[in-house]
Amino acid sequence: THAVIRSTRCSARFSTNCTVRVQSSMSSTLRQRKHMAKDEGLTEALLPEPEDNNGKPSSSKPISHQRSKNNQQLIVHPGPFDLNAFLQQILRWWQRLVEAMSACFGAVLPGLKQQKMSLIQAERLSQLRSRAAVVFHIDDPDHEAALRQLWSHAFPALPCTSLKSPQWKEMGWQGEDPSTDIRGAGMLGLECLLYLAEVHPATFHRLMEKLDGERADWEYPFAVAGLNITFTLLEVLGLRVTRGGAALSAQPAEREGDSDVAPPGTPAGRNFLTLMSTDERAFEELSVATFELLDQVWLQQRAGYMQFNQVMKDVRSKVEAALLTHPHTLEELRSKLL
């Protein structure tokens, strides 16, 4: 009889503990759902975080918030399987493997040298690296003048009375102060937008005003997309440098093909050297073609604001694939992209 009573009491305590745990778990889950509901909206970041002098992204958010964001990203459904993207990813892995093996063999076999560059290739590559390292400063008179010049191309009938204005959003900046966006891509991003406006004005207005095709309710911001393109191309070509860091400079060479300038760090970048030798504005022309490709892929996929980063990944894959075919002219490269 005493054993039965003890067993009944244990079962009652176990049932009570389980009930408390279930209620606590349900309360915690309800709080999480309410918190997530408040955070819903257009919060997808379109620009990379600015880097400090050590090449690390700078962020004012606490570590706990960053971990929470990373945990949320891990459970996002990847969507339907894309065979083309899968094969392109395998190709990139293979290229990295071949590149790593080449570096190892080069260390073991002194006779295996890196690709040689001509004097003009080394000089233009050094100049591009130097431009990519320039940080945008609104206090710099030249930088301010370039920003005002971009305004005059976008709104020719409207004078630029302030560098902080809601009108900047009409050009596709994320806020009223465009300098906060330009810091992420550097001065080169602004220069590429200016090149598009000055050399290809019709394309500039067609892309900025979204004149082609059936557009989405939430379109990608034009100016920010241009900065993303500059940032992405520097990565594809293996030319990214730390903001504010020292850039490589071309040294006088004693003979043709001999240079102290290191070649680009990717196969696509090394193939791009051929185009740099034929056109001193090869990078700017590549950025124009990539911008047109972005708008083309955007319309084909019927994308909206929240799909911008995925569209950029697809554009990057197409640019890499086109450069790996080793085009000899910019016209040939455009034909492969568009």
Secondary structure, DSSP 8 states (H G I E B T S, - for coil): -HHHHHHHHHHHHHHHHHHHHHHHHHHHHHHHHHHHHHH-SS----S---B-TTS-B---S-HHHHHHHHHHHHTS---S--HHHHHHHHHHHHHHHHHHHHHHHHHH-TT-------HHHHHHHHHHHHHHT----TTSHHHHHHHHHHHHHH-TTS----SS-TTHHHHT-SSS-THHHHHHH-HHHHHHHHHHHHH-HHHHHHHHTT-SS---SS---HHHHHHHHHHHHHHHTT----TTS--------SSTT--SS---SSHHHHHHHHHHHH-TTHHHHHHHHHHHHHHHHHHHTT--GGGHHHHHHHHHHHHHHHHHT--SSHHHHHHHH-
